[in-house]
């Protein structure tokens, strides 16, 4: 199997896995209690007020009234027909109307929030690799020394501290929530209210000002694992015979490490890019909640709480395709790191 055939088969597998994920998720939303009909009835009872509920909002609703509500959400149709409507007519649910946000489709809501999560996710992804790879290499080259021990202590402390808890600590220290704290950064939000009126340079400064603390939390979430993975992978490569052969030919340890061992040590790092993409680009619920960032993470939480199933399914589609394509991207990174890899024997 050559590389083109391998990636073609992987893309086919992505499609099959994607259909399987959305099918299971769709079935789950159809059978879980507390669905849109129950939510609709509860909202009508709320409108009716205490003891004043009448007709449709009363405690005992007729079967005809319940069926009329079910028709609103296509729940009167067979299950396979509902899935076909969602898959084909509504184009993977992206053209379906949100249950909660009137006059807005799933795609309109996701397209509003996705750039917000993306603006935090891309810098976080880049910084994670720019920090963790050099730090892991430095720790491996100084294995057992003071730098390695001190940095390992810091790494393990950060690993034990959840990213959202770290965010709350950062807010206390640098957002003026405590009397003794520093008022350097905003409490949360994506941009200042007057952002549209600012000049280009002022917009950049305002965006960085709002992004600094959340991006730090995103990086901390993957910082420890990536650093230790890079260190251990490099130590394993340094102990291999090919490195000893290079040293035996008179090369320096720096030459053997940087020209030979580092490239091979990067292969395990590439495997993590798929899982990181899902979190970085599709948002983190807890971090967005702490910093009040109107991204995909908060939108998905709101969809679950309000039983907005079209919106929830749309977000699941987005997260699934990111995760699956991330794994294909990891294989592509293998080729960049080691072009000799043939993925199955034979060129």
C-alpha positions in Angstrom: 0.0 0.0 0.0 1.6 3.3 -1.1 1.1 6.6 0.7 -1.7 7.8 -1.5 -3.7 4.6 -1.1 -3.1 4.8 2.7 -4.4 8.3 3.0 -7.4 7.5 0.7 -8.3 4.5 2.9 -7.9 6.7 6.0 -10.3 9.3 4.6 -12.8 6.6 3.8 -12.5 5.3 7.4 -13.0 8.9 8.6 -16.3 9.0 6.7 -17.5 5.7 8.1 -16.5 6.6 11.6 -18.2 10.0 11.3 -21.5 8.5 10.2 -21.3 6.0 13.0 -20.7 8.7 15.6 -23.6 10.9 14.4 -25.9 7.9 14.1 -25.3 6.9 17.7 -25.6 10.5 18.9 -28.8 11.1 17.0 -30.4 7.9 18.4 -29.4 9.0 21.9 -31.1 12.4 21.5 -34.3 10.7 20.4 -34.7 8.4 23.4 -33.3 10.4 26.3 -36.0 11.7 28.6 -36.6 15.4 29.0 -36.6 16.2 25.3 -38.0 19.1 23.3 -41.7 18.1 23.9 -41.2 18.1 27.7 -39.2 21.4 27.5 -42.0 23.0 25.4 -44.7 21.9 27.9 -42.6 23.1 30.8 -42.2 26.5 29.2 -46.0 26.7 28.6 -46.6 26.0 32.2 -44.2 28.7 33.2 -46.1 31.1 31.1 -49.4 30.1 32.7 -48.2 31.0 36.1 -48.9 29.5 39.5 -52.4 28.1 39.7 -53.3 30.0 36.6 -52.3 27.5 34.0 -55.0 27.0 31.4 -55.7 24.9 28.4 -52.4 23.8 26.7 -50.3 24.7 29.8 -52.5 22.8 32.3 -51.3 19.8 34.2 -53.5 17.4 32.3 -52.9 17.9 28.6 -54.9 16.0 26.0 -53.2 13.5 23.7 -54.2 15.7 20.7 -52.3 18.6 22.2 -49.2 16.5 22.9 -49.3 15.1 19.4 -49.5 18.7 18.0 -46.4 19.6 19.9 -44.6 16.4 18.7 -45.4 17.4 15.1 -43.6 20.7 15.6 -40.4 18.7 16.2 -41.1 15.9 13.6 -41.4 13.4 16.5 -44.6 12.0 15.0 -42.5 10.5 12.1 -40.7 7.2 12.2 -37.1 7.2 13.6 -35.5 6.5 10.2 -37.5 9.3 8.6 -36.4 11.7 11.3 -32.8 10.8 10.7 -33.1 11.2 6.9 -34.6 14.7 7.4 -31.8 15.6 9.7 -29.1 14.1 7.5 -30.2 15.1 4.0 -32.9 17.8 4.2 -31.2 19.7 7.0 -27.7 18.9 5.7 -26.3 17.2 8.8 -28.6 19.4 10.9 -26.8 22.5 9.9 -29.9 24.0 8.3 -32.2 22.9 11.1 -33.7 25.6 13.3 -32.5 25.9 16.8 -35.1 25.0 19.4 -34.0 27.8 21.7 -32.7 30.6 19.5 -35.6 31.7 17.3 -34.9 32.4 13.6 -31.4 31.0 13.7 -30.1 27.8 12.2 -27.5 25.5 13.8 -24.9 26.7 11.3 -25.6 30.3 12.0 -25.0 29.8 15.7 -21.9 27.7 15.2 -20.4 30.1 12.6 -20.8 32.9 15.1 -19.0 31.1 18.0 -16.5 29.0 16.1 -14.1 31.9 15.2 -14.0 32.8 18.9 -12.8 29.4 20.0 -10.5 29.3 17.0 -8.8 32.6 17.9 -7.9 31.0 21.3 -7.2 27.5 20.0 -4.7 28.3 17.3 -2.3 30.4 19.5 -2.7 27.7 22.2 -1.8 24.9 19.9 1.2 26.8 18.5 2.5 27.8 22.0 2.0 24.3 23.4 4.4 22.9 20.8 6.8 25.8 20.9 7.2 25.6 24.6 6.9 21.8 25.3 9.2 20.5 22.6 12.3 22.7 23.5 11.7 22.2 27.2 11.5 18.4 26.8 14.7 18.4 24.8 16.4 20.6 27.4 15.3 18.3 30.2 16.5 15.2 28.3 19.9 16.7 27.7 20.2 17.6 31.4 18.5 14.4 32.7 19.0 14.1 36.5 20.6 17.6 36.9 19.2 20.5 38.9 17.4 22.0 35.9 15.7 18.7 35.2 14.6 18.2 38.8 13.3 21.8 39.3 11.5 21.9 36.0 10.0 18.4 36.7 8.6 19.7 40.0 7.0 22.7 38.3 5.6 20.4 35.5 4.1 18.0 38.0 2.5 20.8 40.0 0.9 22.2 36.8 -0.2 18.7 35.8 -1.9 18.2 39.1 -3.7 21.6 38.8 -6.8 21.4 36.5 -6.8 24.1 33.8 -10.0 25.7 34.9 -8.7 25.9 38.5 -5.5 27.5 37.3 -7.7 30.0 35.4 -9.5 30.9 38.7 -6.1 31.4 40.4 -5.0 33.6 37.5 -8.1 35.7 37.8 -7.6 36.2 41.5 -3.9 37.2 41.0 -4.1 39.3 37.8 -7.7 40.5 37.3 -8.3 42.4 40.5 -10.8 40.0 42.1 -8.9 40.1 45.4 -7.8 43.3 47.3 -4.2 42.2 47.1 -4.3 41.1 43.5 -3.0 42.9 40.4 -5.5 44.5 38.0 -3.5 43.7 34.8 -6.1 41.7 32.8 -9.9 41.8 32.3 -12.1 39.4 34.3 -13.3 37.8 31.1 -14.9 38.3 27.8 -13.6 38.1 24.2 -13.1 41.8 23.4 -13.8 45.2 25.0 -17.3 46.7 24.3 -15.7 49.5 22.2 -13.5 47.2 20.1 -15.2 48.1 16.8 -14.3 51.8 17.3 -10.6 51.1 18.0 -7.7 51.4 15.5 -5.8 48.5 14.1 -3.0 48.5 16.7 -5.4 49.1 19.6 -7.5 46.2 18.4 -4.5 43.9 18.4 -3.5 45.0 21.9 -7.1 44.6 23.2 -7.4 41.1 21.7 -4.1 40.0 23.2 -5.1 41.6 26.6 -8.2 39.4 26.7 -6.6 36.3 25.3 -3.5 36.1 27.6 -5.0 34.4 30.6 -7.3 31.9 28.8 -4.6 30.9 26.4 -2.3 30.3 29.4 -4.9 27.9 30.7 -5.2 26.1 27.4 -1.5 25.6 27.2 -1.3 24.4 30.9 -3.9 21.8 30.0 -1.4 19.9 27.7 1.9 21.3 29.0 3.0 18.6 31.4 2.1 15.6 29.3 3.7 17.0 26.1 6.9 18.0 27.9 7.4 14.7 29.7 6.5 12.8 26.5 9.1 14.7 24.5 11.7 14.2 27.2 11.1 10.4 27.6 10.9 9.9 23.8 14.3 11.7 23.3 15.9 9.7 26.1 14.8 6.5 24.5 16.2 7.6 21.1 19.5 8.7 22.6 19.9 5.1 24.0 19.5 3.5 20.6 22.3 1.9 18.6 22.2 4.4 15.8 23.1 7.3 18.2 26.0 5.3 19.6 27.2 4.6 16.1 27.1 8.3 15.3 29.1 9.1 18.5 31.6 6.3 17.6 32.3 8.0 14.3 33.5 11.1 16.2 30.4 13.2 16.2 29.5 15.3 19.2 26.5 14.6 21.4 24.9 17.8 20.2 25.2 16.7 16.6 23.9 13.2 17.3 20.9 14.5 19.2 19.9 17.4 17.0 20.6 15.8 13.6 19.3 12.3 14.3 17.6 11.7 17.7 15.3 14.7 17.9 13.5 14.0 14.6 12.7 10.4 15.6 11.7 11.6 19.1 9.0 13.9 17.5 7.0 11.0 16.2 5.1 10.3 19.5 4.5 14.0 19.8 2.6 14.0 16.5 0.1 11.4 17.8 -1.3 13.9 20.3 -2.2 16.5 17.7 -5.6 14.9 16.9 -6.9 15.0 20.5 -5.5 18.5 21.0 -7.2 19.8 17.9 -10.6 18.8 19.2 -10.1 20.8 22.5 -8.2 23.7 21.0 -10.5 24.4 18.1 -13.8 23.3 19.4 -13.5 25.1 22.7 -13.1 24.1 26.4 -16.4 24.3 28.3 -14.7 24.9 31.7 -12.2 27.5 30.6 -14.8 29.4 28.6 -17.1 29.3 31.6 -14.4 30.7 33.9 -13.5 33.6 31.6 -16.9 34.1 30.1 -15.8 33.5 26.6 -18.7 33.2 24.1 -17.2 30.2 22.2 -18.2 26.8 21.1 -17.6 25.3 24.5 -20.2 27.5 26.2 -22.6 27.1 23.3 -22.4 23.3 23.6 -23.1 23.5 27.4 -26.1 25.7 26.7 -27.4 23.3 24.1 -27.2 20.3 26.5 -28.9 22.2 29.4 -31.7 23.5 27.2 -32.1 20.2 25.2 -31.4 22.1 22.0 -30.8 18.9 20.1 -30.2 20.3 16.6 -27.5 22.6 18.0 -26.0 19.9 20.1 -25.9 17.5 17.1 -24.3 20.2 15.0 -21.5 20.8 17.6 -21.0 17.0 17.9 -20.5 16.9 14.1 -17.9 19.7 14.3 -16.0 18.1 17.1 -16.1 14.6 15.6 -14.8 15.7 12.2 -12.0 17.7 13.9 -10.9 14.8 16.0 -11.0 12.3 13.0 -9.2 14.6 10.7 -6.7 15.4 13.4 -5.7 11.7 13.4 -5.1 11.9 9.6 -3.1 15.0 10.2 -1.0 13.1 12.7 -0.1 10.5 10.0 0.8 13.3 7.7 3.1 14.7 10.4 4.8 11.3 10.5 5.7 11.7 6.9 7.1 15.2 7.5 9.2 13.9 10.4 10.3 10.6 8.7 9.7 10.5 4.9 10.9 6.9 4.8 7.7 5.7 6.5 5.7 3.6 3.9 2.5 2.8 6.0 2.2 -0.8 5.3 5.2 -2.2 3.5 6.0 -1.3 0.0 6.3 1.9 -2.0 
